[in-house]
Amino acid sequence: MLNIALFGPPGAGKGTQSKMLVEKYNLAYISTGDILRAEIAEGSELGLQAKDIIKQGGLVPDEIIVQIIEERITSNTEVNGFLFDGFPRTTVQAYILEGLLLKLNTKLDCMLSLEVPNEHLKNRLLKRSQTENRSDDTEEVINVRIKEYDTKTAPVAEFYEEKEIYHPIDGMGDVEEIFGRLTSVVDQTVERSWINMVLLGPPGSGKGTQGRMLAKKFNLVYISTGHLMRQEIKKGTEMGISAKEYIEKGDIVPDEIAIKLIERQIKTHPDANGFIFKGFPRTIVQAYILDGLLRKMQSTITTALELEVSTLESIKRLAARGKTFSRRAYDADTDIIIHRLEQYEKRSSKVSEYYDKQNKIRVVNGVGNEEDIFEHLSQSVSEALKTIR
C-alpha cells in the first residue's frame, strides 16, 4: 500500500492537492475536516461534540477523530492506499496513526509538508471565506488556527524527520507546479520502497529453483534459510552445530537461529531493491517475526506466492532428488520426507491463511515444466506490483 500524509498550515492548499494525488495514485482520501463537517451536517453525536470546538478554531479531541478515521480506513478496500489530509496534527496523533496502520499491516510512506508564509495563508483563507461562505474562516479564527498549528502541529515534523520520511514542499506557485513537486517526491518514495516476497509451498514444490529465477528477473536478493543453515553446518559454526540436529530430522530450526541469519543477509545488502524469502516463514509465529523484522527497516511483505503441489507429487520429487548429487541429508529417508510434509500441513499451511487475510497471497500451480511455472509466477508478481506502483 502507498500511504501519504499531506501536512501544512490552514490555507496551504492541502485540499486541492489531495484530490489530485488521490486520482493519480488511486488512494482513499481521508480529510478530517471534511469528515467532521459531514458529521456536523448530519447532526450525529460525534458531529455535535465537534461543532463548538471547530467554531472556536480548536482541535477536535483525538477520541472523536480516531473513531471516524478508523471507520473510513476499514470501509475502503479497493484502493492502493490512503491519503491523510489534516491528520496527524499532533505527535500524539502521529503515534495513533502508526498504531492504526500497524493494525492493517502497513505504514506511512511519506509525510509531505506544504510550506507557505503566514501572510499568504491569511489572504488565502479570507478569500476562501468570501467564496465558500465558511464560518470558520473569520480573521479571528484564522489567527487562532495558525497559532494552533505553530504550537501543536509543527512538532509533528520532527517525529517524521526522525523516521526520514518528512519532505518539505514549496507551496507557492500555480497548482500544477506544486503538484509536480509533490508527485516527484512520491514517485521517488515508491521507487525506493523494497519489494519483499515470500515463497510458500510444501517440501519438493520447487521453491528453491523458482525463487532464484524470480530473484534474478526482478533484481531481488534471494534468502533461503535452509541454504544459509547448510553453509553454517559446513563451516562448523556454533549456529550450524545447533541447527544440524533439527535439519537432519526434518524439523523446524529454532527461530533464534533463523532470525540471526536473515538479519545478517539483509544487512549485507543495503542497496537491495528487496528480498525474496524461501523457507521462512514456516510457522505463523515466524510470519509475525518476519513482519516485525521488516517493520524495523520501514518495510513490509509485498506479496506471498504459493506453489500448489499434491503430497504424492512432493514425495516423488523428494525421493527422486535423493538419488542425485543435489540431494539433502533427509531426502533418502522416506520417514523423514513424510514427517516434513506432516509438519508443513500442521504448521506451515497456516502461514498461507495469514497472508490470505491480508489479500497478499497468490496461488500458482506448481506442476509442469519449470519454464511454464516460472512464467505464471512472474505474471503473479507483475500483477502484485501494479497494485503498489
N, C-alpha and C positions, 0 to 999 in steps of 0.2 A: 504494500500500500504506500501511497505518496501522501503524507500528511504535512500541511503547511499552516503556520500561524502568521497572519498579517498584523503587524504591530505598527503603532503610530498614534499620535495625539488626535483628539477630535478635530475633524476637518482636514485630515491629511489625505483623504481620497481613498480610504480603505474599501468603502462600499463599491465604488466604480471599478477599481482594480480587481477586487474579489470576484465579481461577476465574470470578468474576462478570463481570470485564471481558472475558475470553475469550468467554464466551457472548454478551454484549451486542454485541460488535463482530466476531464471527466471526474470532478470531485463533488462531494456533497458540501453545500455551503451552510456553515453554521455561524450565524451572526447573533450574538446575544442581544444586541439592540433590537433587531428586527423581531426576534422571538419574543422578547419581553413586551414589545409594543403590541404584538398579536395577542399575547396573553391578556394584556390590559383591555384591548378592544373586545375580546370575548368575555371579559368580566370574570375570568377564572380566579380561583382562590390565590394562586401564585401571582396573577396579574394585579389583583387588588393590593397584595402585600408590597409589590414593587412600585406601584403608581406614585405614591407620595415621595419615595426616595428619589426616583428619577426626576421628578419635578424640581427637587432641590439641587440637582446636579450631583448627587451622591452615588456611590457604588452599591448595587443590589447585593444582599448577603449571599455568600457562597452556597449556603444550603439550597437557596432557590435556583441559582444558576446551575448547579450540578444536576439537579433533578431534570431540568429542562434539556440540558446538553446531552445527558446520557440517553434520554428518550430519543433524541434526534439521531444520535450515533447508531443506536441499535436498530432503528427503523430504516436506515439506508444501507442496503446490502448489495445493490447493483452498481456500485461506484468504485473508482480506483483509489479512493482515499477521501480525506476531509480537508476543508479549508476553514480555519477558525478566524473569524473577524470579531475583534473585541474581547477575545479571551485567549490566553490568560491576561489579567490586568494587574495582578499582584503575584509575588513569589509564592504565596500560599496556593493561589490558583494554578501556578505553574506545576507545583507538586501534585495537585489534584488531577491536572491533565495527564501528567506522567502515569498516575495510577489508572485513570480511565483507559488510556491507550494500552497500558500493560495488560489490562483485563481482556483486550481484544488481540493480544499478542502482536502488537505493533508499536510504533514510536513516532515522535515528531521528527520530521526530516530536516526542516529548516524554519527559522524564525526570520521573517522579512520585515524590516522596520523602515517605514516611510518617514524621511526626515524633512520637516517643513518649519520655517521660522514662525514664532508665535504671532507676529503681526499679520502674516499671511493667513494663519489659521483663523484669527478673529474675523478678518474680512470675508473669508470663505463662509464661515458659519453664519454671520449676519446676513449675507446674501442668500444663503440657503433658507434662513428663517422667513424671508420675504417670499421666495418662490414656492416653498413647500409648506408654509404655514405651520412650522413645528414649534410647539410651545416651549420645548426645552432648549431653544436656540436664542434666548434673550441674552443681552450683553452681560448681565449679572451672572446668569447661569454659565455662560461660556467661560467667564473668568474662573468660576469655581471648578469647572471640569478640567481646564488646563492646569490649574493648581493641583487638583487631584492627580492628574497624570504625572506631573513633575515629582510629586512627593511619594506617590504609591506605585505608579505603574512603571516609571523609568527603571527602577532597580531590577525589574524582570529581565532587562537586557543583560545584566551581569550574570544572571542564572544561566542564560543560554550562551553567553560568551564562554563560560567555563566548559560548556558542552561542545563548543566550537561549531555551533550551528546558527549563530546570530549574524545577520547580514544587514548593515545599514544601507538604505537605498535613497538616493536623491529624489525627493518627492516634488521637485519643481520642474515645470515644463508642461508640454501637452500630454494628453492621456496616452497616446501611442508611445511616446518616448519613455515615459515612466514604465509602461507595460513591458517594453523591450528590456529595460534594466532588470525588472523582476524576473522575466522568463529566462534571461541569461543565467541568473543565479540558480533558478530551479533546475534548468537543464544540466548545469554543471553538477548540482547535487545528485541528480538521478544517475548521471554517468559515473559518479564516484561511489555510488551505492554498490555494495557487494551483491553478487548473485550466489546464493547458497542453496545447494541441492542435497537432498537425502535420497540415496538409492536403496530401496527396500526389496525384499523378496526372500524366499526360503533358500537354504544352502543348495548350491547347484543350479541356481536360476540364471547364472551368468552375469552377476553384478560386477565382478572384477573386470571382465572383458569390456562390458559396455561402459562402465564407469571411466576407464582410461580413455576410451574413444570419445566420450562426451566431454571429458576434461580438455582434450586436445582441440575439439571443434569449437567449444565456447570459451576457450582460453581461461580455464579454471585450474585450481590446484587440486589434485586427486589425493584424498586422505583415506587410506584403508587401515583401520586399526589392526586388522589381522596381519597385514603385511608388516606394519611397524612393530608389532609384538614379535613376529618371527625374526625380525632383524635384531631385536633386543636379546632374544634367546640365542641366536647365533653368536652374538658378541659376548654372551655370558654376563650381561649386566644384572644388577640387582632386580630391576623390573622384569627382565627376561626370565630369571630364575623363579620369580614369584608367579609369572604368567604361565610358565611351561606346563605345570600340572593341570591347570584348568583347560588349556588348549588341547592337550593330549587326550583328555576325557570328553572333549566336545562341549564343555561347559562355558558359561559366560564369565569372562575375566572380571575381577573386581573393578568397580567404576573408578576408583582412585588411580589405577594404572592407566586406563583409557583416557581419562581427563588430562593427565600429565603429558601423554603422547600427543594428543590433539592440540593442546595449548602450545606445545613446543613447535609443532609443524606450522601452526598459524603464525607464530612469532617469527619464524624463519622466512616467511613470505609476506613482508609488509606491503609490497606493491601489488599484491594479487587482486584480480578482479572479483574473486570469490572462490568458493570451495565446493567440492562435491564429496560427500561423506558416504563411505561404504563400510558396513559392519558396525556402524554406530549412528543412531541409537538402535539397540536391540530390545530394550525394555521401555516401559512408559516412564520409569524413573530417569533413564538415560535421555529420553526426549526432553524432559524438564531440564536436565543438566545442560544439554546442548543449547537449549533456548537461553538459559542463564549465561552460559559461556559466551555466546554471540552477543547477547544484550550488553555485556561488559564492554564490548567493542563497537557499540552502537549499530548492531546489525541484527538480522533475524533469518530464519529459513524462508527462502523464496518459494520453493516448490518441493514436493516429495514425489518421486517416481517409484512405482511398484511393479516389478516384473512378476507376472502371474504364471506360475508353473505348477503342475499337479505333483502330488507326493511321489507317485510312481516315476514320473519323469525325473524328479530330483534324485531319486535313488539310482536310477540308471546312469545319470550323468556323473554322480559322485563315484559310483563303482567303476565307471569307465576311466575317470581321471586317476583313480587309484592304481591303474595299470600303466600310467605314463610317467615321464620324468618330472612333470609339474605336480605330481601328487603331493598331498598333505599327509602328515603322520596319521591322521584319523580317517583317511579315505579308504584304507584297506580293511577296516573293521566294520562289518555290517551293523553290529550292535551300536557302535558309536554314531554311525550315519543315522540310524533310526532315532537315537537319543537326541541328536542335534535337531532333527526335524520335529520331534516332540516338543523340544524347548522352543522352537520357533512358533509352533501352533499355540502353545500355552502362554508365552510371554511376548514374543515379538509381533504377533499379529495385532496386538492391542495398540502398537505404535501406529499402524495404518489407520485405526479408528481415531487416534489422536489428531493426525493431520487431516483426516477427512472432515472432522468437526470444524477445522479452520478453513475448509474449502481449498486446501493446498495440494491434495493428492491427485495424481493421475495414474491410472492403471493401464499397463501395456501388456499384451500377450507376449510371454517370454519364450514361446515355442516357435521354431522356424530357424532360418539361417541368420547368422549374425548381422548381415547387412540389412535385411528387412527389419529386424528388431531394432537395430540402431536408427534406421530411418523413422520408425514410429516413435521412438524415444525422442529423437531430435525435433520432430514435429510437436510433441507434447511440451518440450522445453520452450520452443519458439512461441507457442500459444500462451504459455505461462508468462513469458517475458513481456508480451504485448500488454498484459494487464497492469504491469508496473511501469512500463515505459510508453 
